[in-house]
Amino acid sequence: LKQQIEIQHREKDRAAEAIGLANLGYAYVQLGQYELGCAALEQSLEVGQSIGAERSNAYNRLNLGLAY
Protein backbone atom coordinates (compact mmCIF):
# COMPACT_ATOMS: atom_id res chain seq x y z
CA LEU A 1 0.00 0.00 0.00
CA LYS A 2 2.81 2.41 0.81
CA GLN A 3 4.43 1.78 -2.57
CA GLN A 4 1.12 2.40 -4.34
CA ILE A 5 0.69 5.68 -2.46
CA GLU A 6 4.22 6.78 -3.39
CA ILE A 7 3.64 5.95 -7.05
CA GLN A 8 0.32 7.79 -7.17
CA HIS A 9 1.86 10.80 -5.43
CA ARG A 10 4.73 10.84 -7.92
CA GLU A 11 2.28 10.52 -10.83
CA LYS A 12 0.14 13.32 -9.31
CA ASP A 13 -2.96 11.10 -9.26
CA ARG A 14 -4.46 12.68 -6.16
CA ALA A 15 -7.66 10.61 -6.23
CA ALA A 16 -5.76 7.31 -6.27
CA GLU A 17 -3.38 8.64 -3.61
CA ALA A 18 -6.33 9.49 -1.34
CA ILE A 19 -7.81 6.02 -1.85
CA GLY A 20 -4.47 4.39 -1.08
CA LEU A 21 -4.09 6.41 2.11
CA ALA A 22 -7.61 5.47 3.15
CA ASN A 23 -6.90 1.78 2.54
CA LEU A 24 -3.66 2.01 4.50
CA GLY A 25 -5.39 3.80 7.36
CA TYR A 26 -8.18 1.25 7.49
CA ALA A 27 -5.65 -1.61 7.48
CA TYR A 28 -3.80 -0.02 10.41
CA VAL A 29 -7.06 0.38 12.32
CA GLN A 30 -7.94 -3.27 11.70
CA LEU A 31 -4.53 -4.23 13.09
CA GLY A 32 -5.12 -2.16 16.22
CA GLN A 33 -2.55 0.48 15.26
CA TYR A 34 -4.93 3.36 15.80
CA GLU A 35 -2.45 6.25 15.78
CA LEU A 36 -1.00 5.19 12.42
CA GLY A 37 -4.49 4.54 11.11
CA CYS A 38 -5.80 7.94 12.14
CA ALA A 39 -2.76 9.68 10.66
CA ALA A 40 -3.23 7.99 7.28
CA LEU A 41 -6.99 8.58 7.29
CA GLU A 42 -6.55 12.24 8.18
CA GLN A 43 -3.98 12.62 5.39
CA SER A 44 -6.42 10.95 2.99
CA LEU A 45 -9.12 13.34 4.15
CA GLU A 46 -6.86 16.33 3.44
CA VAL A 47 -6.07 15.08 -0.07
CA GLY A 48 -9.73 14.29 -0.67
CA GLN A 49 -10.80 17.75 0.45
CA SER A 50 -8.27 19.37 -1.87
CA ILE A 51 -9.83 17.63 -4.88
CA GLY A 52 -13.47 17.65 -3.76
CA ALA A 53 -13.79 13.88 -3.30
CA GLU A 54 -16.89 13.95 -1.10
CA ARG A 55 -17.69 10.23 -1.19
CA SER A 56 -14.13 9.34 -0.24
CA ASN A 57 -14.22 11.93 2.53
CA ALA A 58 -17.43 10.44 3.93
CA TYR A 59 -15.81 7.00 4.14
CA ASN A 60 -12.72 8.51 5.75
CA ARG A 61 -14.88 10.15 8.41
CA LEU A 62 -16.64 6.85 9.10
CA ASN A 63 -13.31 5.06 9.42
CA LEU A 64 -11.96 7.78 11.70
CA GLY A 65 -15.02 7.26 13.88
CA LEU A 66 -14.24 3.55 13.98
CA ALA A 67 -10.65 4.28 14.99
CA TYR A 68 -11.65 6.68 17.76
PDB file of N, CA, C and O in Angstrom:
ATOM      1  N   LEU A   1       0.824  -1.194   0.000  1.00  0.00           N
ATOM      2  CA  LEU A   1       0.000   0.000   0.000  1.00  0.00           C
ATOM      3  C   LEU A   1       0.866   1.255   0.000  1.00  0.00           C
ATOM      4  O   LEU A   1       0.564   2.224  -0.696  1.00  0.00           O
ATOM      5  N   LYS A   2       1.931   1.232   0.775  1.00  0.00           N
ATOM      6  CA  LYS A   2       2.807   2.406   0.815  1.00  0.00           C
ATOM      7  C   LYS A   2       3.448   2.669  -0.548  1.00  0.00           C
ATOM      8  O   LYS A   2       3.575   3.820  -0.966  1.00  0.00           O
ATOM      9  N   GLN A   3       3.847   1.612  -1.232  1.00  0.00           N
ATOM     10  CA  GLN A   3       4.432   1.780  -2.569  1.00  0.00           C
ATOM     11  C   GLN A   3       3.408   2.368  -3.536  1.00  0.00           C
ATOM     12  O   GLN A   3       3.735   3.250  -4.330  1.00  0.00           O
ATOM     13  N   GLN A   4       2.178   1.883  -3.469  1.00  0.00           N
ATOM     14  CA  GLN A   4       1.120   2.401  -4.345  1.00  0.00           C
ATOM     15  C   GLN A   4       0.899   3.878  -4.081  1.00  0.00           C
ATOM     16  O   GLN A   4       0.736   4.657  -5.021  1.00  0.00           O
ATOM     17  N   ILE A   5       0.892   4.275  -2.820  1.00  0.00           N
ATOM     18  CA  ILE A   5       0.691   5.676  -2.460  1.00  0.00           C
ATOM     19  C   ILE A   5       1.832   6.527  -3.014  1.00  0.00           C
ATOM     20  O   ILE A   5       1.597   7.603  -3.566  1.00  0.00           O
ATOM     21  N   GLU A   6       3.059   6.049  -2.867  1.00  0.00           N
ATOM     22  CA  GLU A   6       4.220   6.783  -3.385  1.00  0.00           C
ATOM     23  C   GLU A   6       4.144   6.951  -4.904  1.00  0.00           C
ATOM     24  O   GLU A   6       4.436   8.023  -5.434  1.00  0.00           O
ATOM     25  N   ILE A   7       3.751   5.888  -5.590  1.00  0.00           N
ATOM     26  CA  ILE A   7       3.639   5.945  -7.053  1.00  0.00           C
ATOM     27  C   ILE A   7       2.570   6.950  -7.459  1.00  0.00           C
ATOM     28  O   ILE A   7       2.798   7.779  -8.341  1.00  0.00           O
ATOM     29  N   GLN A   8       1.412   6.882  -6.824  1.00  0.00           N
ATOM     30  CA  GLN A   8       0.319   7.793  -7.170  1.00  0.00           C
ATOM     31  C   GLN A   8       0.686   9.237  -6.857  1.00  0.00           C
ATOM     32  O   GLN A   8       0.316  10.148  -7.598  1.00  0.00           O
ATOM     33  N   HIS A   9       1.409   9.446  -5.768  1.00  0.00           N
ATOM     34  CA  HIS A   9       1.856  10.801  -5.430  1.00  0.00           C
ATOM     35  C   HIS A   9       2.815  11.317  -6.496  1.00  0.00           C
ATOM     36  O   HIS A   9       2.703  12.456  -6.947  1.00  0.00           O
ATOM     37  N   ARG A  10       3.752  10.474  -6.890  1.00  0.00           N
ATOM     38  CA  ARG A  10       4.729  10.836  -7.922  1.00  0.00           C
ATOM     39  C   ARG A  10       4.049  11.120  -9.260  1.00  0.00           C
ATOM     40  O   ARG A  10       4.461  12.016  -9.998  1.00  0.00           O
ATOM     41  N   GLU A  11       3.008  10.352  -9.563  1.00  0.00           N
ATOM     42  CA  GLU A  11       2.277  10.522 -10.826  1.00  0.00           C
ATOM     43  C   GLU A  11       1.229  11.639 -10.746  1.00  0.00           C
ATOM     44  O   GLU A  11       0.561  11.948 -11.732  1.00  0.00           O
ATOM     45  N   LYS A  12       1.097  12.236  -9.557  1.00  0.00           N
ATOM     46  CA  LYS A  12       0.141  13.321  -9.311  1.00  0.00           C
ATOM     47  C   LYS A  12      -1.318  12.886  -9.524  1.00  0.00           C
ATOM     48  O   LYS A  12      -2.160  13.676  -9.952  1.00  0.00           O
ATOM     49  N   ASP A  13      -1.592  11.620  -9.217  1.00  0.00           N
ATOM     50  CA  ASP A  13      -2.958  11.101  -9.261  1.00  0.00           C
ATOM     51  C   ASP A  13      -3.520  11.205  -7.848  1.00  0.00           C
ATOM     52  O   ASP A  13      -3.490  10.243  -7.081  1.00  0.00           O
ATOM     53  N   ARG A  14      -4.030  12.383  -7.520  1.00  0.00           N
ATOM     54  CA  ARG A  14      -4.455  12.680  -6.162  1.00  0.00           C
ATOM     55  C   ARG A  14      -5.615  11.789  -5.701  1.00  0.00           C
ATOM     56  O   ARG A  14      -5.674  11.408  -4.532  1.00  0.00           O
ATOM     57  N   ALA A  15      -6.525  11.459  -6.603  1.00  0.00           N
ATOM     58  CA  ALA A  15      -7.661  10.613  -6.232  1.00  0.00           C
ATOM     59  C   ALA A  15      -7.173   9.225  -5.811  1.00  0.00           C
ATOM     60  O   ALA A  15      -7.605   8.701  -4.784  1.00  0.00           O
ATOM     61  N   ALA A  16      -6.286   8.637  -6.593  1.00  0.00           N
ATOM     62  CA  ALA A  16      -5.763   7.309  -6.266  1.00  0.00           C
ATOM     63  C   ALA A  16      -4.896   7.363  -5.012  1.00  0.00           C
ATOM     64  O   ALA A  16      -4.874   6.414  -4.228  1.00  0.00           O
ATOM     65  N   GLU A  17      -4.190   8.462  -4.824  1.00  0.00           N
ATOM     66  CA  GLU A  17      -3.384   8.636  -3.613  1.00  0.00           C
ATOM     67  C   GLU A  17      -4.286   8.669  -2.378  1.00  0.00           C
ATOM     68  O   GLU A  17      -3.978   8.038  -1.367  1.00  0.00           O
ATOM     69  N   ALA A  18      -5.390   9.398  -2.458  1.00  0.00           N
ATOM     70  CA  ALA A  18      -6.329   9.486  -1.338  1.00  0.00           C
ATOM     71  C   ALA A  18      -6.918   8.120  -1.020  1.00  0.00           C
ATOM     72  O   ALA A  18      -7.060   7.761   0.148  1.00  0.00           O
ATOM     73  N   ILE A  19      -7.260   7.359  -2.049  1.00  0.00           N
ATOM     74  CA  ILE A  19      -7.811   6.017  -1.846  1.00  0.00           C
ATOM     75  C   ILE A  19      -6.769   5.111  -1.196  1.00  0.00           C
ATOM     76  O   ILE A  19      -7.088   4.349  -0.284  1.00  0.00           O
ATOM     77  N   GLY A  20      -5.534   5.192  -1.661  1.00  0.00           N
ATOM     78  CA  GLY A  20      -4.465   4.390  -1.078  1.00  0.00           C
ATOM     79  C   GLY A  20      -4.238   4.712   0.390  1.00  0.00           C
ATOM     80  O   GLY A  20      -4.062   3.813   1.213  1.00  0.00           O
ATOM     81  N   LEU A  21      -4.243   6.002   0.711  1.00  0.00           N
ATOM     82  CA  LEU A  21      -4.085   6.412   2.108  1.00  0.00           C
ATOM     83  C   LEU A  21      -5.242   5.914   2.960  1.00  0.00           C
ATOM     84  O   LEU A  21      -5.042   5.490   4.097  1.00  0.00           O
ATOM     85  N   ALA A  22      -6.443   5.964   2.417  1.00  0.00           N
ATOM     86  CA  ALA A  22      -7.612   5.465   3.149  1.00  0.00           C
ATOM     87  C   ALA A  22      -7.488   3.962   3.391  1.00  0.00           C
ATOM     88  O   ALA A  22      -7.769   3.483   4.490  1.00  0.00           O
ATOM     89  N   ASN A  23      -7.076   3.233   2.384  1.00  0.00           N
ATOM     90  CA  ASN A  23      -6.900   1.784   2.539  1.00  0.00           C
ATOM     91  C   ASN A  23      -5.831   1.469   3.570  1.00  0.00           C
ATOM     92  O   ASN A  23      -5.997   0.567   4.392  1.00  0.00           O
ATOM     93  N   LEU A  24      -4.732   2.215   3.526  1.00  0.00           N
ATOM     94  CA  LEU A  24      -3.656   2.011   4.495  1.00  0.00           C
ATOM     95  C   LEU A  24      -4.153   2.322   5.905  1.00  0.00           C
ATOM     96  O   LEU A  24      -3.898   1.564   6.841  1.00  0.00           O
ATOM     97  N   GLY A  25      -4.859   3.435   6.049  1.00  0.00           N
ATOM     98  CA  GLY A  25      -5.386   3.802   7.355  1.00  0.00           C
ATOM     99  C   GLY A  25      -6.333   2.760   7.902  1.00  0.00           C
ATOM    100  O   GLY A  25      -6.257   2.402   9.077  1.00  0.00           O
ATOM    101  N   TYR A  26      -7.225   2.271   7.059  1.00  0.00           N
ATOM    102  CA  TYR A  26      -8.176   1.252   7.489  1.00  0.00           C
ATOM    103  C   TYR A  26      -7.446  -0.030   7.895  1.00  0.00           C
ATOM    104  O   TYR A  26      -7.816  -0.669   8.880  1.00  0.00           O
ATOM    105  N   ALA A  27      -6.423  -0.404   7.147  1.00  0.00           N
ATOM    106  CA  ALA A  27      -5.647  -1.606   7.482  1.00  0.00           C
ATOM    107  C   ALA A  27      -4.984  -1.443   8.847  1.00  0.00           C
ATOM    108  O   ALA A  27      -4.998  -2.367   9.660  1.00  0.00           O
ATOM    109  N   TYR A  28      -4.405  -0.273   9.099  1.00  0.00           N
ATOM    110  CA  TYR A  28      -3.796  -0.023  10.407  1.00  0.00           C
ATOM    111  C   TYR A  28      -4.837  -0.127  11.524  1.00  0.00           C
ATOM    112  O   TYR A  28      -4.571  -0.716  12.572  1.00  0.00           O
ATOM    113  N   VAL A  29      -5.999   0.436  11.303  1.00  0.00           N
ATOM    114  CA  VAL A  29      -7.058   0.378  12.317  1.00  0.00           C
ATOM    115  C   VAL A  29      -7.436  -1.076  12.587  1.00  0.00           C
ATOM    116  O   VAL A  29      -7.593  -1.474  13.741  1.00  0.00           O
ATOM    117  N   GLN A  30      -7.582  -1.864  11.532  1.00  0.00           N
ATOM    118  CA  GLN A  30      -7.943  -3.275  11.704  1.00  0.00           C
ATOM    119  C   GLN A  30      -6.875  -4.048  12.466  1.00  0.00           C
ATOM    120  O   GLN A  30      -7.171  -5.043  13.128  1.00  0.00           O
ATOM    121  N   LEU A  31      -5.623  -3.580  12.369  1.00  0.00           N
ATOM    122  CA  LEU A  31      -4.528  -4.232  13.087  1.00  0.00           C
ATOM    123  C   LEU A  31      -4.345  -3.680  14.502  1.00  0.00           C
ATOM    124  O   LEU A  31      -3.447  -4.103  15.231  1.00  0.00           O
ATOM    125  N   GLY A  32      -5.204  -2.730  14.884  1.00  0.00           N
ATOM    126  CA  GLY A  32      -5.117  -2.161  16.216  1.00  0.00           C
ATOM    127  C   GLY A  32      -4.088  -1.054  16.351  1.00  0.00           C
ATOM    128  O   GLY A  32      -3.797  -0.616  17.463  1.00  0.00           O
ATOM    129  N   GLN A  33      -3.537  -0.599  15.242  1.00  0.00           N
ATOM    130  CA  GLN A  33      -2.548   0.482  15.262  1.00  0.00           C
ATOM    131  C   GLN A  33      -3.272   1.797  14.966  1.00  0.00           C
ATOM    132  O   GLN A  33      -3.172   2.361  13.876  1.00  0.00           O
ATOM    133  N   TYR A  34      -3.998   2.256  15.974  1.00  0.00           N
ATOM    134  CA  TYR A  34      -4.934   3.358  15.795  1.00  0.00           C
ATOM    135  C   TYR A  34      -4.263   4.686  15.464  1.00  0.00           C
ATOM    136  O   TYR A  34      -4.786   5.448  14.651  1.00  0.00           O
ATOM    137  N   GLU A  35      -3.122   4.981  16.072  1.00  0.00           N
ATOM    138  CA  GLU A  35      -2.448   6.250  15.781  1.00  0.00           C
ATOM    139  C   GLU A  35      -2.012   6.319  14.324  1.00  0.00           C
ATOM    140  O   GLU A  35      -2.211   7.336  13.661  1.00  0.00           O
ATOM    141  N   LEU A  36      -1.415   5.235  13.824  1.00  0.00           N
ATOM    142  CA  LEU A  36      -0.999   5.191  12.421  1.00  0.00           C
ATOM    143  C   LEU A  36      -2.217   5.248  11.507  1.00  0.00           C
ATOM    144  O   LEU A  36      -2.202   5.917  10.474  1.00  0.00           O
ATOM    145  N   GLY A  37      -3.266   4.541  11.897  1.00  0.00           N
ATOM    146  CA  GLY A  37      -4.486   4.536  11.105  1.00  0.00           C
ATOM    147  C   GLY A  37      -5.113   5.913  11.006  1.00  0.00           C
ATOM    148  O   GLY A  37      -5.499   6.353   9.923  1.00  0.00           O
ATOM    149  N   CYS A  38      -5.214   6.587  12.134  1.00  0.00           N
ATOM    150  CA  CYS A  38      -5.797   7.935  12.139  1.00  0.00           C
ATOM    151  C   CYS A  38      -4.951   8.899  11.311  1.00  0.00           C
ATOM    152  O   CYS A  38      -5.491   9.730  10.581  1.00  0.00           O
ATOM    153  N   ALA A  39      -3.645   8.792  11.421  1.00  0.00           N
ATOM    154  CA  ALA A  39      -2.764   9.683  10.661  1.00  0.00           C
ATOM    155  C   ALA A  39      -2.973   9.502   9.161  1.00  0.00           C
ATOM    156  O   ALA A  39      -3.076  10.485   8.427  1.00  0.00           O
ATOM    157  N   ALA A  40      -3.036   8.255   8.703  1.00  0.00           N
ATOM    158  CA  ALA A  40      -3.230   7.986   7.276  1.00  0.00           C
ATOM    159  C   ALA A  40      -4.621   8.429   6.830  1.00  0.00           C
ATOM    160  O   ALA A  40      -4.769   8.995   5.747  1.00  0.00           O
ATOM    161  N   LEU A  41      -5.632   8.179   7.644  1.00  0.00           N
ATOM    162  CA  LEU A  41      -6.990   8.577   7.292  1.00  0.00           C
ATOM    163  C   LEU A  41      -7.133  10.092   7.252  1.00  0.00           C
ATOM    164  O   LEU A  41      -7.817  10.629   6.381  1.00  0.00           O
ATOM    165  N   GLU A  42      -6.496  10.777   8.183  1.00  0.00           N
ATOM    166  CA  GLU A  42      -6.549  12.237   8.181  1.00  0.00           C
ATOM    167  C   GLU A  42      -5.825  12.809   6.967  1.00  0.00           C
ATOM    168  O   GLU A  42      -6.271  13.793   6.377  1.00  0.00           O
ATOM    169  N   GLN A  43      -4.704  12.187   6.598  1.00  0.00           N
ATOM    170  CA  GLN A  43      -3.985  12.625   5.392  1.00  0.00           C
ATOM    171  C   GLN A  43      -4.849  12.383   4.154  1.00  0.00           C
ATOM    172  O   GLN A  43      -4.903  13.227   3.259  1.00  0.00           O
ATOM    173  N   SER A  44      -5.518  11.246   4.102  1.00  0.00           N
ATOM    174  CA  SER A  44      -6.416  10.954   2.992  1.00  0.00           C
ATOM    175  C   SER A  44      -7.543  11.976   2.927  1.00  0.00           C
ATOM    176  O   SER A  44      -7.935  12.416   1.846  1.00  0.00           O
ATOM    177  N   LEU A  45      -8.056  12.345   4.086  1.00  0.00           N
ATOM    178  CA  LEU A  45      -9.122  13.340   4.149  1.00  0.00           C
ATOM    179  C   LEU A  45      -8.645  14.690   3.606  1.00  0.00           C
ATOM    180  O   LEU A  45      -9.382  15.363   2.886  1.00  0.00           O
ATOM    181  N   GLU A  46      -7.425  15.082   3.946  1.00  0.00           N
ATOM    182  CA  GLU A  46      -6.862  16.334   3.436  1.00  0.00           C
ATOM    183  C   GLU A  46      -6.740  16.310   1.918  1.00  0.00           C
ATOM    184  O   GLU A  46      -7.113  17.268   1.241  1.00  0.00           O
ATOM    185  N   VAL A  47      -6.214  15.202   1.386  1.00  0.00           N
ATOM    186  CA  VAL A  47      -6.073  15.079  -0.066  1.00  0.00           C
ATOM    187  C   VAL A  47      -7.450  15.096  -0.713  1.00  0.00           C
ATOM    188  O   VAL A  47      -7.664  15.777  -1.716  1.00  0.00           O
ATOM    189  N   GLY A  48      -8.375  14.349  -0.140  1.00  0.00           N
ATOM    190  CA  GLY A  48      -9.731  14.294  -0.674  1.00  0.00           C
ATOM    191  C   GLY A  48     -10.412  15.649  -0.676  1.00  0.00           C
ATOM    192  O   GLY A  48     -11.115  15.997  -1.625  1.00  0.00           O
ATOM    193  N   GLN A  49     -10.206  16.412   0.385  1.00  0.00           N
ATOM    194  CA  GLN A  49     -10.804  17.745   0.453  1.00  0.00           C
ATOM    195  C   GLN A  49     -10.211  18.660  -0.600  1.00  0.00           C
ATOM    196  O   GLN A  49     -10.910  19.511  -1.149  1.00  0.00           O
ATOM    197  N   SER A  50      -8.925  18.494  -0.887  1.00  0.00           N
ATOM    198  CA  SER A  50      -8.272  19.365  -1.867  1.00  0.00           C
ATOM    199  C   SER A  50      -8.778  19.124  -3.286  1.00  0.00           C
ATOM    200  O   SER A  50      -8.666  19.997  -4.147  1.00  0.00           O
ATOM    201  N   ILE A  51      -9.334  17.935  -3.528  1.00  0.00           N
ATOM    202  CA  ILE A  51      -9.830  17.629  -4.882  1.00  0.00           C
ATOM    203  C   ILE A  51     -11.348  17.490  -4.924  1.00  0.00           C
ATOM    204  O   ILE A  51     -11.916  17.189  -5.973  1.00  0.00           O
ATOM    205  N   GLY A  52     -12.003  17.708  -3.792  1.00  0.00           N
ATOM    206  CA  GLY A  52     -13.467  17.646  -3.763  1.00  0.00           C
ATOM    207  C   GLY A  52     -14.043  16.249  -3.827  1.00  0.00           C
ATOM    208  O   GLY A  52     -15.123  16.051  -4.383  1.00  0.00           O
ATOM    209  N   ALA A  53     -13.345  15.277  -3.269  1.00  0.00           N
ATOM    210  CA  ALA A  53     -13.794  13.875  -3.296  1.00  0.00           C
ATOM    211  C   ALA A  53     -14.713  13.612  -2.100  1.00  0.00           C
ATOM    212  O   ALA A  53     -14.288  13.050  -1.091  1.00  0.00           O
ATOM    213  N   GLU A  54     -15.961  14.020  -2.227  1.00  0.00           N
ATOM    214  CA  GLU A  54     -16.889  13.953  -1.097  1.00  0.00           C
ATOM    215  C   GLU A  54     -17.207  12.526  -0.655  1.00  0.00           C
ATOM    216  O   GLU A  54     -17.291  12.266   0.545  1.00  0.00           O
ATOM    217  N   ARG A  55     -17.381  11.620  -1.570  1.00  0.00           N
ATOM    218  CA  ARG A  55     -17.688  10.234  -1.191  1.00  0.00           C
ATOM    219  C   ARG A  55     -16.520   9.631  -0.421  1.00  0.00           C
ATOM    220  O   ARG A  55     -16.715   8.993   0.614  1.00  0.00           O
ATOM    221  N   SER A  56     -15.323   9.832  -0.920  1.00  0.00           N
ATOM    222  CA  SER A  56     -14.133   9.339  -0.236  1.00  0.00           C
ATOM    223  C   SER A  56     -14.016   9.960   1.147  1.00  0.00           C
ATOM    224  O   SER A  56     -13.672   9.275   2.110  1.00  0.00           O
ATOM    225  N   ASN A  57     -14.298  11.246   1.250  1.00  0.00           N
ATOM    226  CA  ASN A  57     -14.225  11.935   2.531  1.00  0.00           C
ATOM    227  C   ASN A  57     -15.243  11.378   3.524  1.00  0.00           C
ATOM    228  O   ASN A  57     -14.958  11.280   4.718  1.00  0.00           O
ATOM    229  N   ALA A  58     -16.413  11.018   3.041  1.00  0.00           N
ATOM    230  CA  ALA A  58     -17.430  10.442   3.926  1.00  0.00           C
ATOM    231  C   ALA A  58     -16.939   9.110   4.499  1.00  0.00           C
ATOM    232  O   ALA A  58     -17.099   8.853   5.692  1.00  0.00           O
ATOM    233  N   TYR A  59     -16.349   8.272   3.661  1.00  0.00           N
ATOM    234  CA  TYR A  59     -15.811   7.000   4.143  1.00  0.00           C
ATOM    235  C   TYR A  59     -14.665   7.226   5.120  1.00  0.00           C
ATOM    236  O   TYR A  59     -14.542   6.513   6.117  1.00  0.00           O
ATOM    237  N   ASN A  60     -13.828   8.215   4.834  1.00  0.00           N
ATOM    238  CA  ASN A  60     -12.721   8.509   5.749  1.00  0.00           C
ATOM    239  C   ASN A  60     -13.242   8.932   7.116  1.00  0.00           C
ATOM    240  O   ASN A  60     -12.687   8.535   8.140  1.00  0.00           O
ATOM    241  N   ARG A  61     -14.291   9.725   7.140  1.00  0.00           N
ATOM    242  CA  ARG A  61     -14.876  10.146   8.414  1.00  0.00           C
ATOM    243  C   ARG A  61     -15.469   8.958   9.173  1.00  0.00           C
ATOM    244  O   ARG A  61     -15.338   8.869  10.394  1.00  0.00           O
ATOM    245  N   LEU A  62     -16.110   8.060   8.458  1.00  0.00           N
ATOM    246  CA  LEU A  62     -16.638   6.846   9.101  1.00  0.00           C
ATOM    247  C   LEU A  62     -15.500   6.015   9.696  1.00  0.00           C
ATOM    248  O   LEU A  62     -15.599   5.534  10.825  1.00  0.00           O
ATOM    249  N   ASN A  63     -14.431   5.851   8.936  1.00  0.00           N
ATOM    250  CA  ASN A  63     -13.306   5.056   9.418  1.00  0.00           C
ATOM    251  C   ASN A  63     -12.587   5.747  10.574  1.00  0.00           C
ATOM    252  O   ASN A  63     -12.097   5.078  11.483  1.00  0.00           O
ATOM    253  N   LEU A  64     -12.519   7.072  10.549  1.00  0.00           N
ATOM    254  CA  LEU A  64     -11.955   7.782  11.700  1.00  0.00           C
ATOM    255  C   LEU A  64     -12.811   7.561  12.939  1.00  0.00           C
ATOM    256  O   LEU A  64     -12.284   7.385  14.037  1.00  0.00           O
ATOM    257  N   GLY A  65     -14.129   7.570  12.765  1.00  0.00           N
ATOM    258  CA  GLY A  65     -15.021   7.264  13.878  1.00  0.00           C
ATOM    259  C   GLY A  65     -14.773   5.876  14.428  1.00  0.00           C
ATOM    260  O   GLY A  65     -14.779   5.682  15.644  1.00  0.00           O
ATOM    261  N   LEU A  66     -14.556   4.914  13.560  1.00  0.00           N
ATOM    262  CA  LEU A  66     -14.237   3.554  13.982  1.00  0.00           C
ATOM    263  C   LEU A  66     -12.934   3.534  14.782  1.00  0.00           C
ATOM    264  O   LEU A  66     -12.837   2.862  15.809  1.00  0.00           O
ATOM    265  N   ALA A  67     -11.948   4.266  14.310  1.00  0.00           N
ATOM    266  CA  ALA A  67     -10.650   4.283  14.986  1.00  0.00           C
ATOM    267  C   ALA A  67     -10.743   4.930  16.358  1.00  0.00           C
ATOM    268  O   ALA A  67     -10.110   4.472  17.310  1.00  0.00           O
ATOM    269  N   TYR A  68     -11.536   6.001  16.461  1.00  0.00           N
ATOM    270  CA  TYR A  68     -11.649   6.676  17.760  1.00  0.00           C
ATOM    271  C   TYR A  68     -12.445   5.843  18.725  1.00  0.00           C
ATOM    272  O   TYR A  68     -12.646   6.247  19.870  1.00  0.00           O
TER     273      TYR A  68
END
